[in-house]
Amino acid sequence: MFDFSKLPKPARKNMSVRVKPAAEHALRGGHPWVFEESIVKQSHLGSAGDLAVIYDRDKNNFLAVGLYDPLSPIRIKVLQARKPRKINRQFFIDKLVAAQKKRDPLISQGTTGYRLVYGESDGFPALVLDRYGNTLVLKLYTTAWLAHLQELVAALQEALVFDALVLRLSRALQSDRLNVASLYGLRDGQQLLGEASGTAQFVEGGLLFAADVRRGHKTGFFFDQRENRQRVRGLAEGRRVLDVFSYTGGFSVYALAGGARSVTALDISQPALEALKNNVALNGFEQTRVDLLPADAFAGLRGLVEARRKFGLVVVDPPAFANRRANMGNAVLAYRRLVELALPLLSDDGILVMSSCSSRISCERFEQLVTRAAAVAGQELEVFASPTHGLDHPIGFPEAAYLKALFCRLSGNRK
C-alpha cells in the first residue's frame, strides 16, 4: 500500500480572496472556476492545494471555498459555494454518498462499471472516479489534490465498498516539468490500495467487459458512451457493422449482442484490438463474426471505400480533436473528412453514428458540421436521434457538456 505520509499536508491557514464582479456573479450562479485574471486581492501567496476562501467585496460575505492551484489559469477550483462548510474527511464522505445515490438507477440495472464522480459536477473539481466492479480508479488533473489525497482516500474507504484503488494521472501531471507528483512517490497506474492485476472486469447492459485500468486510455474504458452503445445494440440486427476508432470494442460487442451479421473493427492500436477480441470472447460471441482492421482511421476508411465495402451501420467515435481553441480548425476538417469517408460505405438503408467528445464544439455546431459535410458530398442526412450525457456524467455547468452523438440515415430511408 502507498505510504500517504509522504504527501504534503494542507496548510493550516486558509487564503482570503476577493474577485471581480463578473467572477462574483459566476460564483453565485454556481460556476466552479475562478480564473487567475479574476482575482483582485489575496491575503498571501499560496501553494497547490491551499484552501482559498472567497468573500464578496461589498459585505465581506462568504461566496465559496476551493483548491488553490498556482500553476493553472483556473486558479481556484471550487469545492463548496454559497454556504460555508469545513473541508475535511466528512465533507468528502457526504459528497461521495450523494454521488453514489445519483448512480443508483445504474446499479439497480446490474451495471457494475460507471463514472462514480464526474469532476466539478459532483463537487470534486479536476478529479474523476470510475468504478470497475470491485476496483476504483481515481484520476487527478491537478497537483492541488495531493495535499488532500490522504483524507480523500480515507473518505473513499468509509463511504464506498471496494477491494482495490488505482491512481491515474492526467497527461499534464505526467509531463509536469516540476515532477511534483513523482517527487511524492506517485505515478500513473499506481496501486494505492488493495491488490489488482491491472485488468478489471465489470458488467454493462448485461454484457461483460475487461479493462486495463493501469495503462488504458483515460481510466481504461469510455463509460460516457453507454447509452449510445445501447442504441447501437437496438439498431444492429442483421446489419454489417463498421466500428471506427473501436478501441477495446464497446460498440462492437453491443452490436454483436444486438444481432449484427458481422462487425469490422478499425483502430490503430493492435493492443486495443486484442482487448476487443477478449471482450468478444468474454461474451461468448464467435470470433468469425469479427474482422479486426489495425490501421489509421482515415487510411483504413479510404481502403474500405476503394474496396467498395458496404455496411448497414457505421459508428465513428473519434478522440477529442479540439482540446484547445487553437485546434478548432483542424478538428472541423477532421470531422468533415470522416463524414466524407463514411458516407460511401453506407448501404442504401444504412445508418451513420457520428460522435464528438470535443467540448469546444457545441451540439448545434456539430450537427451543422456533419449535415453540411454530407451535403457537400452530394448526400442529405436525416438526424433521427441526438443524445448527449448519461446520468453518471451530469452537466453541472456549461463546460461540463462535451459529449454529443448523431444517429443519421440517408434522407428518404425510413427503415
C-alpha positions as a Markdown table, in Angstrom:
| # | Residue | x | y | z |
|---|---|---|---|---|
| 1 | Met | 0.0 | 0.0 | 0.0 |
| 2 | Phe | 1.2 | 3.5 | -0.7 |
| 3 | Asp | 2.7 | 5.5 | 2.1 |
| 4 | Phe | 0.5 | 8.5 | 2.4 |
| 5 | Ser | 2.8 | 10.2 | 5.0 |
| 6 | Lys | 5.0 | 11.2 | 2.0 |
| 7 | Leu | 2.4 | 13.6 | 0.7 |
| 8 | Pro | 2.2 | 17.3 | 1.5 |
| 9 | Lys | -0.1 | 18.4 | 4.3 |
| 10 | Pro | -2.9 | 21.0 | 3.9 |
| 11 | Ala | -1.9 | 24.5 | 5.0 |
| 12 | Arg | -3.1 | 25.4 | 8.5 |
| 13 | Lys | -4.1 | 28.9 | 7.4 |
| 14 | Asn | -6.7 | 29.5 | 4.6 |
| 15 | Met | -6.2 | 32.1 | 2.0 |
| 16 | Ser | -8.7 | 35.0 | 1.8 |
| 17 | Val | -9.6 | 36.1 | -1.7 |
| 18 | Arg | -11.5 | 38.9 | -3.4 |
| 19 | Val | -12.6 | 38.6 | -7.1 |
| 20 | Lys | -14.0 | 40.9 | -9.8 |
| 21 | Pro | -17.8 | 41.5 | -10.0 |
| 22 | Ala | -18.2 | 39.2 | -13.0 |
| 23 | Ala | -16.5 | 36.4 | -11.1 |
| 24 | Glu | -18.7 | 37.0 | -8.1 |
| 25 | His | -21.7 | 36.8 | -10.3 |
| 26 | Ala | -20.5 | 33.5 | -11.8 |
| 27 | Leu | -19.9 | 32.0 | -8.4 |
| 28 | Arg | -23.4 | 33.0 | -7.2 |
| 29 | Gly | -24.7 | 31.2 | -10.3 |
| 30 | Gly | -22.8 | 28.0 | -9.4 |
| 31 | His | -19.9 | 28.1 | -11.7 |
| 32 | Pro | -16.9 | 26.2 | -10.1 |
| 33 | Trp | -14.0 | 28.0 | -11.6 |
| 34 | Val | -12.1 | 31.2 | -10.7 |
| 35 | Phe | -9.6 | 32.3 | -13.3 |
| 36 | Glu | -6.3 | 34.0 | -12.5 |
| 37 | Glu | -7.3 | 37.3 | -14.0 |
| 38 | Ser | -10.5 | 37.4 | -11.9 |
| 39 | Ile | -8.6 | 37.7 | -8.6 |
| 40 | Val | -8.1 | 41.2 | -7.4 |
| 41 | Lys | -6.8 | 40.5 | -3.9 |
| 42 | Gln | -5.5 | 37.6 | -2.0 |
| 43 | Ser | -4.2 | 37.5 | 1.6 |
| 44 | His | -0.9 | 35.7 | 0.9 |
| 45 | Leu | 1.0 | 33.7 | -1.7 |
| 46 | Gly | -0.4 | 30.1 | -1.7 |
| 47 | Ser | 0.8 | 26.6 | -2.6 |
| 48 | Ala | -1.0 | 24.0 | -4.6 |
| 49 | Gly | -3.9 | 22.6 | -2.5 |
| 50 | Asp | -4.3 | 25.5 | -0.1 |
| 51 | Leu | -7.9 | 26.3 | 0.7 |
| 52 | Ala | -8.9 | 29.7 | -0.8 |
| 53 | Val | -11.9 | 31.3 | 0.7 |
| 54 | Ile | -13.6 | 33.8 | -1.5 |
| 55 | Tyr | -15.6 | 36.7 | 0.0 |
| 56 | Asp | -17.7 | 39.3 | -1.7 |
| 57 | Arg | -16.3 | 42.8 | -1.9 |
| 58 | Asp | -19.3 | 44.7 | -0.5 |
| 59 | Lys | -20.3 | 43.0 | 2.7 |
| 60 | Asn | -17.4 | 40.5 | 3.2 |
| 61 | Asn | -19.9 | 37.6 | 2.9 |
| 62 | Phe | -18.8 | 34.1 | 2.1 |
| 63 | Leu | -19.0 | 33.1 | -1.6 |
| 64 | Ala | -17.1 | 29.9 | -2.0 |
| 65 | Val | -14.1 | 27.9 | -0.9 |
| 66 | Gly | -11.9 | 25.9 | -3.3 |
| 67 | Leu | -8.5 | 24.4 | -4.1 |
| 68 | Tyr | -5.8 | 27.0 | -4.9 |
| 69 | Asp | -3.8 | 26.0 | -8.0 |
| 70 | Pro | -0.9 | 28.4 | -8.7 |
| 71 | Leu | 0.2 | 26.6 | -11.9 |
| 72 | Ser | -3.2 | 26.7 | -13.6 |
| 73 | Pro | -5.1 | 29.6 | -15.3 |
| 74 | Ile | -8.1 | 28.2 | -13.3 |
| 75 | Arg | -6.5 | 29.5 | -10.2 |
| 76 | Ile | -9.3 | 28.4 | -7.7 |
| 77 | Lys | -11.3 | 25.2 | -8.2 |
| 78 | Val | -14.5 | 25.5 | -6.1 |
| 79 | Leu | -15.4 | 22.8 | -3.6 |
| 80 | Gln | -18.2 | 24.5 | -1.8 |
| 81 | Ala | -20.3 | 27.6 | -2.6 |
| 82 | Arg | -23.0 | 29.8 | -1.0 |
| 83 | Lys | -22.9 | 28.2 | 2.4 |
| 84 | Pro | -19.7 | 27.8 | 4.5 |
| 85 | Arg | -18.6 | 24.2 | 5.2 |
| 86 | Lys | -15.4 | 22.8 | 6.7 |
| 87 | Ile | -13.4 | 20.9 | 4.1 |
| 88 | Asn | -12.4 | 17.7 | 5.8 |
| 89 | Arg | -13.0 | 13.9 | 5.6 |
| 90 | Gln | -16.7 | 14.2 | 6.4 |
| 91 | Phe | -17.2 | 16.7 | 3.7 |
| 92 | Phe | -15.7 | 14.3 | 1.1 |
| 93 | Ile | -17.8 | 11.4 | 2.5 |
| 94 | Asp | -21.0 | 13.4 | 2.1 |
| 95 | Lys | -20.1 | 14.3 | -1.4 |
| 96 | Leu | -19.3 | 10.7 | -2.3 |
| 97 | Val | -22.5 | 9.4 | -0.8 |
| 98 | Ala | -24.5 | 11.9 | -2.8 |
| 99 | Ala | -22.7 | 11.0 | -6.0 |
| 100 | Gln | -23.3 | 7.3 | -5.4 |
| 101 | Lys | -27.0 | 7.9 | -4.9 |
| 102 | Lys | -27.3 | 9.6 | -8.3 |
| 103 | Arg | -25.9 | 6.4 | -9.8 |
| 104 | Asp | -28.4 | 4.1 | -8.0 |
| 105 | Pro | -30.5 | 3.6 | -11.2 |
| 106 | Leu | -27.5 | 2.1 | -13.0 |
| 107 | Ile | -26.7 | -0.2 | -10.1 |
| 108 | Ser | -30.3 | -1.4 | -10.0 |
| 109 | Gln | -29.9 | -2.5 | -13.6 |
| 110 | Gly | -27.0 | -4.7 | -12.7 |
| 111 | Thr | -24.4 | -2.3 | -14.1 |
| 112 | Thr | -21.1 | -2.5 | -12.2 |
| 113 | Gly | -19.0 | -0.2 | -14.4 |
| 114 | Tyr | -19.7 | 3.6 | -14.4 |
| 115 | Arg | -18.3 | 7.0 | -13.5 |
| 116 | Leu | -18.9 | 7.5 | -9.8 |
| 117 | Val | -17.5 | 11.0 | -9.7 |
| 118 | Tyr | -17.7 | 13.4 | -12.6 |
| 119 | Gly | -15.4 | 16.2 | -11.5 |
| 120 | Glu | -16.9 | 19.6 | -10.7 |
| 121 | Ser | -20.5 | 18.3 | -11.4 |
| 122 | Asp | -20.2 | 16.1 | -8.4 |
| 123 | Gly | -18.3 | 18.5 | -6.2 |
| 124 | Phe | -14.8 | 17.2 | -6.9 |
| 125 | Pro | -13.1 | 19.7 | -9.3 |
| 126 | Ala | -10.3 | 18.3 | -11.6 |
| 127 | Leu | -10.9 | 14.7 | -10.5 |
| 128 | Val | -12.8 | 11.7 | -11.7 |
| 129 | Leu | -13.6 | 8.4 | -10.0 |
| 130 | Asp | -14.6 | 5.3 | -12.0 |
| 131 | Arg | -15.9 | 2.0 | -10.7 |
| 132 | Tyr | -14.9 | -1.2 | -12.4 |
| 133 | Gly | -16.6 | -3.9 | -10.4 |
| 134 | Asn | -14.7 | -4.0 | -7.1 |
| 135 | Thr | -11.9 | -1.8 | -8.4 |
| 136 | Leu | -12.0 | 2.0 | -8.2 |
| 137 | Val | -9.8 | 4.2 | -10.4 |
| 138 | Leu | -9.1 | 7.7 | -9.3 |
| 139 | Lys | -7.8 | 10.2 | -11.9 |
| 140 | Leu | -6.3 | 13.5 | -10.9 |
| 141 | Tyr | -5.9 | 16.5 | -13.2 |
| 142 | Thr | -4.2 | 18.9 | -10.7 |
| 143 | Thr | -1.5 | 18.7 | -8.1 |
| 144 | Ala | -3.9 | 20.7 | -5.8 |
| 145 | Trp | -5.4 | 17.4 | -4.7 |
| 146 | Leu | -2.1 | 16.0 | -3.4 |
| 147 | Ala | -2.4 | 17.7 | 0.0 |
| 148 | His | -5.9 | 16.3 | 0.4 |
| 149 | Leu | -5.3 | 12.8 | -1.1 |
| 150 | Gln | -4.9 | 11.1 | 2.3 |
| 151 | Glu | -8.2 | 12.4 | 3.6 |
| 152 | Leu | -9.9 | 11.7 | 0.3 |
| 153 | Val | -8.8 | 8.1 | 0.2 |
| 154 | Ala | -9.9 | 7.7 | 3.9 |
| 155 | Ala | -13.3 | 9.1 | 2.8 |
| 156 | Leu | -13.5 | 6.6 | 0.0 |
| 157 | Gln | -12.8 | 3.7 | 2.4 |
| 158 | Glu | -15.6 | 4.9 | 4.7 |
| 159 | Ala | -18.2 | 5.8 | 2.1 |
| 160 | Leu | -17.7 | 3.0 | -0.5 |
| 161 | Val | -17.2 | -0.7 | -0.7 |
| 162 | Phe | -14.3 | -1.8 | -2.9 |
| 163 | Asp | -11.2 | -4.0 | -3.0 |
| 164 | Ala | -8.6 | -2.0 | -4.9 |
| 165 | Leu | -7.8 | 1.6 | -5.7 |
| 166 | Val | -5.7 | 2.6 | -8.7 |
| 167 | Leu | -4.3 | 6.1 | -9.4 |
| 168 | Arg | -4.3 | 7.6 | -12.8 |
| 169 | Leu | -2.6 | 10.9 | -13.6 |
| 170 | Ser | -3.5 | 13.3 | -16.4 |
| 171 | Arg | -1.1 | 13.9 | -19.2 |
| 172 | Ala | -0.4 | 17.3 | -17.8 |
| 173 | Leu | 0.6 | 15.9 | -14.5 |
| 174 | Gln | 2.7 | 13.2 | -16.1 |
| 175 | Ser | 4.5 | 15.8 | -18.3 |
| 176 | Asp | 4.9 | 18.4 | -15.5 |
| 177 | Arg | 8.4 | 19.8 | -15.7 |
| 178 | Leu | 8.5 | 20.2 | -11.9 |
| 179 | Asn | 7.7 | 16.5 | -11.5 |
| 180 | Val | 5.5 | 17.3 | -8.5 |
| 181 | Ala | 3.6 | 14.1 | -8.4 |
| 182 | Ser | 6.7 | 11.9 | -8.8 |
| 183 | Leu | 8.5 | 13.8 | -6.1 |
| 184 | Tyr | 6.0 | 12.4 | -3.6 |
| 185 | Gly | 6.2 | 8.9 | -5.0 |
| 186 | Leu | 3.1 | 9.0 | -7.2 |
| 187 | Arg | 3.0 | 7.6 | -10.7 |
| 188 | Asp | 0.3 | 6.9 | -13.3 |
| 189 | Gly | -1.2 | 3.4 | -12.9 |
| 190 | Gln | -0.1 | 3.1 | -9.3 |
| 191 | Gln | -1.9 | 0.8 | -6.9 |
| 192 | Leu | -2.9 | 2.9 | -3.8 |
| 193 | Leu | -4.9 | 0.3 | -2.0 |
| 194 | Gly | -5.5 | -3.5 | -2.3 |
| 195 | Glu | -4.2 | -5.8 | -5.0 |
| 196 | Ala | -5.2 | -5.9 | -8.7 |
| 197 | Ser | -3.8 | -7.5 | -11.8 |
| 198 | Gly | -4.3 | -4.3 | -13.8 |
| 199 | Thr | -7.3 | -5.7 | -15.6 |
| 200 | Ala | -10.7 | -5.2 | -14.0 |
| 201 | Gln | -13.9 | -6.8 | -15.2 |
| 202 | Phe | -17.3 | -5.2 | -15.0 |
| 203 | Val | -20.9 | -5.6 | -16.3 |
| 204 | Glu | -22.7 | -3.1 | -18.5 |
| 205 | Gly | -26.0 | -3.6 | -20.2 |
| 206 | Gly | -25.8 | -7.3 | -19.2 |
| 207 | Leu | -22.5 | -7.7 | -21.1 |
| 208 | Leu | -19.1 | -8.5 | -19.6 |
| 209 | Phe | -16.1 | -6.3 | -20.3 |
| 210 | Ala | -12.4 | -6.3 | -19.1 |
| 211 | Ala | -10.4 | -3.0 | -19.0 |
| 212 | Asp | -6.8 | -2.2 | -18.4 |
| 213 | Val | -7.2 | 0.3 | -15.6 |
| 214 | Arg | -3.5 | 0.9 | -15.2 |
| 215 | Arg | -2.5 | 1.7 | -18.8 |
| 216 | Gly | -5.7 | 2.1 | -20.8 |
| 217 | His | -6.9 | 5.4 | -22.3 |
| 218 | Lys | -8.5 | 7.7 | -19.7 |
| 219 | Thr | -9.2 | 5.2 | -16.9 |
| 220 | Gly | -9.5 | 2.1 | -19.1 |
| 221 | Phe | -12.9 | 2.4 | -20.7 |
| 222 | Phe | -15.3 | 5.1 | -22.0 |
| 223 | Phe | -18.4 | 4.9 | -19.8 |
| 224 | Asp | -19.8 | 8.1 | -21.3 |
| 225 | Gln | -21.0 | 6.2 | -24.4 |
| 226 | Arg | -23.1 | 3.7 | -22.5 |
| 227 | Glu | -26.5 | 4.9 | -23.7 |
| 228 | Asn | -25.2 | 5.3 | -27.3 |
| 229 | Arg | -23.9 | 1.7 | -27.2 |
| 230 | Gln | -27.4 | 0.6 | -26.2 |
| 231 | Arg | -28.9 | 2.5 | -29.1 |
| 232 | Val | -26.5 | 0.8 | -31.5 |
| 233 | Arg | -27.5 | -2.6 | -30.0 |
| 234 | Gly | -31.1 | -1.9 | -30.9 |
| 235 | Leu | -30.2 | -0.9 | -34.5 |
| 236 | Ala | -27.7 | -3.7 | -35.3 |
| 237 | Glu | -29.8 | -6.7 | -36.0 |
| 238 | Gly | -29.0 | -8.2 | -39.4 |
| 239 | Arg | -26.6 | -5.5 | -40.3 |
| 240 | Arg | -22.9 | -5.4 | -41.2 |
| 241 | Val | -21.4 | -3.0 | -38.7 |
| 242 | Leu | -18.2 | -0.9 | -39.1 |
| 243 | Asp | -16.8 | 0.4 | -35.8 |
| 244 | Val | -14.3 | 3.2 | -36.4 |
| 245 | Phe | -11.9 | 4.1 | -33.6 |
| 246 | Ser | -13.2 | 0.9 | -32.0 |
| 247 | Tyr | -10.7 | 0.9 | -29.1 |
| 248 | Thr | -11.5 | -2.2 | -26.9 |
| 249 | Gly | -14.8 | -2.9 | -28.6 |
| 250 | Gly | -17.6 | -1.3 | -26.6 |
| 251 | Phe | -19.7 | -0.6 | -29.7 |
| 252 | Ser | -18.6 | -3.8 | -31.4 |
| 253 | Val | -19.7 | -6.0 | -28.5 |
| 254 | Tyr | -23.0 | -4.3 | -28.2 |
| 255 | Ala | -23.6 | -4.6 | -32.0 |
| 256 | Leu | -22.9 | -8.4 | -31.7 |
| 257 | Ala | -25.3 | -8.6 | -28.8 |
| 258 | Gly | -27.9 | -6.8 | -31.0 |
| 259 | Gly | -27.6 | -9.5 | -33.7 |
| 260 | Ala | -25.2 | -7.8 | -36.1 |
| 261 | Arg | -24.4 | -10.1 | -39.0 |
| 262 | Ser | -20.7 | -9.1 | -38.7 |
| 263 | Val | -18.5 | -6.4 | -37.2 |
| 264 | Thr | -15.4 | -4.8 | -38.7 |
| 265 | Ala | -13.4 | -3.0 | -36.0 |
| 266 | Leu | -11.0 | -0.3 | -37.2 |
| 267 | Asp | -8.3 | 1.0 | -34.8 |
| 268 | Ile | -4.7 | 2.0 | -35.0 |
| 269 | Ser | -3.8 | 0.2 | -31.7 |
| 270 | Gln | -3.1 | -3.5 | -32.0 |
| 271 | Pro | -3.2 | -4.0 | -28.2 |
| 272 | Ala | -6.7 | -2.4 | -28.2 |
| 273 | Leu | -7.9 | -4.8 | -30.9 |
| 274 | Glu | -6.5 | -7.7 | -28.9 |
| 275 | Ala | -8.5 | -6.5 | -25.9 |
| 276 | Leu | -11.5 | -6.2 | -28.2 |
| 277 | Lys | -11.1 | -9.9 | -29.1 |
| 278 | Asn | -11.0 | -10.7 | -25.5 |
| 279 | Asn | -14.2 | -8.8 | -24.8 |
| 280 | Val | -15.9 | -10.6 | -27.7 |
| 281 | Ala | -14.8 | -13.9 | -26.2 |
| 282 | Leu | -15.9 | -13.0 | -22.7 |
| 283 | Asn | -19.5 | -12.7 | -24.0 |
| 284 | Gly | -19.4 | -15.9 | -26.0 |
| 285 | Phe | -19.7 | -14.5 | -29.5 |
| 286 | Glu | -18.0 | -16.2 | -32.4 |
| 287 | Gln | -14.7 | -14.6 | -33.4 |
| 288 | Thr | -15.6 | -15.3 | -37.1 |
| 289 | Arg | -18.2 | -12.6 | -36.9 |
| 290 | Val | -15.5 | -10.0 | -36.2 |
| 291 | Asp | -12.9 | -8.6 | -38.6 |
| 292 | Leu | -10.1 | -6.7 | -37.0 |
| 293 | Leu | -8.5 | -3.9 | -39.1 |
| 294 | Pro | -5.4 | -2.4 | -37.5 |
| 295 | Ala | -4.9 | 0.9 | -39.3 |
| 296 | Asp | -5.1 | 4.7 | -39.0 |
| 297 | Ala | -8.8 | 5.5 | -39.2 |
| 298 | Phe | -8.5 | 7.8 | -42.2 |
| 299 | Ala | -6.3 | 5.4 | -44.1 |
| 300 | Gly | -8.4 | 2.4 | -43.1 |
| 301 | Leu | -11.6 | 4.2 | -44.3 |
| 302 | Arg | -10.0 | 5.0 | -47.6 |
| 303 | Gly | -9.1 | 1.4 | -48.1 |
| 304 | Leu | -12.6 | 0.2 | -47.4 |
| 305 | Val | -14.0 | 2.8 | -49.8 |
| 306 | Glu | -11.6 | 1.6 | -52.5 |
| 307 | Ala | -12.6 | -1.9 | -51.9 |
| 308 | Arg | -16.3 | -0.8 | -52.3 |
| 309 | Arg | -17.3 | -2.3 | -49.0 |
| 310 | Lys | -20.8 | -1.6 | -47.7 |
| 311 | Phe | -22.2 | -1.5 | -44.2 |
| 312 | Gly | -25.6 | -1.2 | -42.7 |
| 313 | Leu | -24.3 | 0.6 | -39.7 |
| 314 | Val | -21.2 | 2.8 | -39.4 |
| 315 | Val | -20.1 | 4.1 | -36.0 |
| 316 | Val | -17.4 | 6.8 | -35.9 |
| 317 | Asp | -16.3 | 7.7 | -32.4 |
| 318 | Pro | -13.1 | 9.7 | -32.7 |
| 319 | Pro | -10.9 | 11.1 | -29.9 |
| 320 | Ala | -11.2 | 14.8 | -28.9 |
| 321 | Phe | -9.8 | 16.7 | -31.9 |
| 322 | Ala | -10.2 | 20.1 | -30.2 |
| 323 | Asn | -8.9 | 20.1 | -26.7 |
| 324 | Arg | -7.7 | 23.6 | -27.2 |
| 325 | Arg | -9.1 | 26.6 | -29.1 |
| 326 | Ala | -6.1 | 26.6 | -31.4 |
| 327 | Asn | -7.1 | 23.1 | -32.6 |
| 328 | Met | -10.6 | 24.0 | -33.7 |
| 329 | Gly | -9.8 | 24.5 | -37.4 |
| 330 | Asn | -8.1 | 21.1 | -37.7 |
| 331 | Ala | -10.9 | 19.5 | -35.7 |
| 332 | Val | -13.6 | 20.7 | -38.1 |
| 333 | Leu | -11.6 | 19.5 | -41.1 |
| 334 | Ala | -11.1 | 16.1 | -39.4 |
| 335 | Tyr | -14.8 | 15.7 | -38.7 |
| 336 | Arg | -15.7 | 16.7 | -42.3 |
| 337 | Arg | -13.3 | 14.2 | -43.7 |
| 338 | Leu | -14.6 | 11.4 | -41.6 |
| 339 | Val | -18.1 | 12.1 | -42.8 |
| 340 | Glu | -16.9 | 12.2 | -46.4 |
| 341 | Leu | -15.2 | 8.8 | -46.0 |
| 342 | Ala | -18.0 | 7.2 | -44.1 |
| 343 | Leu | -20.9 | 8.1 | -46.5 |
| 344 | Pro | -19.7 | 5.9 | -49.4 |
| 345 | Leu | -19.6 | 2.9 | -47.1 |
| 346 | Leu | -23.3 | 3.1 | -46.2 |
| 347 | Ser | -25.7 | 0.7 | -47.8 |
| 348 | Asp | -29.0 | 2.2 | -49.1 |
| 349 | Asp | -30.7 | 1.7 | -45.7 |
| 350 | Gly | -27.6 | 2.3 | -43.8 |
| 351 | Ile | -27.2 | 4.3 | -40.5 |
| 352 | Leu | -24.3 | 6.6 | -39.6 |
| 353 | Val | -23.5 | 7.3 | -36.0 |
| 354 | Met | -21.1 | 10.3 | -35.6 |
| 355 | Ser | -19.8 | 11.2 | -32.2 |
| 356 | Ser | -17.7 | 14.0 | -30.7 |
| 357 | Cys | -16.2 | 14.4 | -27.3 |
| 358 | Ser | -14.8 | 17.9 | -28.0 |
| 359 | Ser | -16.4 | 20.3 | -25.5 |
| 360 | Arg | -15.4 | 23.3 | -27.7 |
| 361 | Ile | -17.9 | 22.1 | -30.4 |
| 362 | Ser | -21.5 | 22.6 | -29.4 |
| 363 | Cys | -24.3 | 20.1 | -30.2 |
| 364 | Glu | -25.8 | 22.6 | -32.7 |
| 365 | Arg | -22.5 | 23.2 | -34.5 |
| 366 | Phe | -21.6 | 19.5 | -34.6 |
| 367 | Glu | -24.9 | 18.7 | -36.3 |
| 368 | Gln | -24.4 | 21.5 | -38.8 |
| 369 | Leu | -20.9 | 20.4 | -39.5 |
| 370 | Val | -22.0 | 16.8 | -40.1 |
| 371 | Thr | -25.0 | 17.5 | -42.3 |
| 372 | Arg | -23.2 | 20.2 | -44.3 |
| 373 | Ala | -20.3 | 17.8 | -44.9 |
| 374 | Ala | -22.8 | 15.3 | -46.3 |
| 375 | Ala | -24.4 | 17.9 | -48.4 |
| 376 | Val | -21.1 | 18.9 | -50.0 |
| 377 | Ala | -20.6 | 15.2 | -50.7 |
| 378 | Gly | -24.0 | 15.2 | -52.5 |
| 379 | Gln | -25.9 | 13.4 | -49.8 |
| 380 | Glu | -28.7 | 14.5 | -47.4 |
| 381 | Leu | -28.6 | 13.2 | -43.9 |
| 382 | Glu | -31.7 | 12.9 | -41.6 |
| 383 | Val | -30.8 | 13.1 | -37.9 |
| 384 | Phe | -33.2 | 10.9 | -36.0 |
| 385 | Ala | -31.6 | 11.0 | -32.6 |
| 386 | Ser | -29.0 | 13.2 | -30.9 |
| 387 | Pro | -28.4 | 12.1 | -27.3 |
| 388 | Thr | -25.8 | 13.6 | -25.0 |
| 389 | His | -24.8 | 12.7 | -21.5 |
| 390 | Gly | -25.9 | 9.8 | -19.3 |
| 391 | Leu | -26.8 | 10.1 | -15.7 |
| 392 | Asp | -23.2 | 9.3 | -14.5 |
| 393 | His | -21.9 | 12.3 | -16.4 |
| 394 | Pro | -24.3 | 15.1 | -15.0 |
| 395 | Ile | -23.9 | 18.5 | -16.6 |
| 396 | Gly | -23.4 | 20.8 | -13.6 |
| 397 | Phe | -22.1 | 23.8 | -15.5 |
| 398 | Pro | -21.8 | 24.6 | -19.2 |
| 399 | Glu | -18.2 | 23.4 | -19.7 |
| 400 | Ala | -19.1 | 20.0 | -18.3 |
| 401 | Ala | -21.1 | 19.3 | -21.5 |
| 402 | Tyr | -18.8 | 17.7 | -24.1 |
| 403 | Leu | -20.3 | 14.5 | -25.5 |
| 404 | Lys | -22.7 | 14.5 | -28.4 |
| 405 | Ala | -23.8 | 11.9 | -30.9 |
| 406 | Leu | -25.8 | 12.0 | -34.1 |
| 407 | Phe | -27.8 | 9.0 | -35.3 |
| 408 | Cys | -28.4 | 9.6 | -39.0 |
| 409 | Arg | -29.8 | 7.9 | -42.1 |
| 410 | Leu | -29.7 | 8.9 | -45.7 |
| 411 | Ser | -32.7 | 11.1 | -46.4 |
| 412 | Gly | -35.7 | 9.2 | -47.7 |
| 413 | Asn | -34.7 | 5.9 | -46.0 |
| 414 | Arg | -37.0 | 5.1 | -43.1 |
| 415 | Lys | -36.0 | 1.6 | -42.2 |
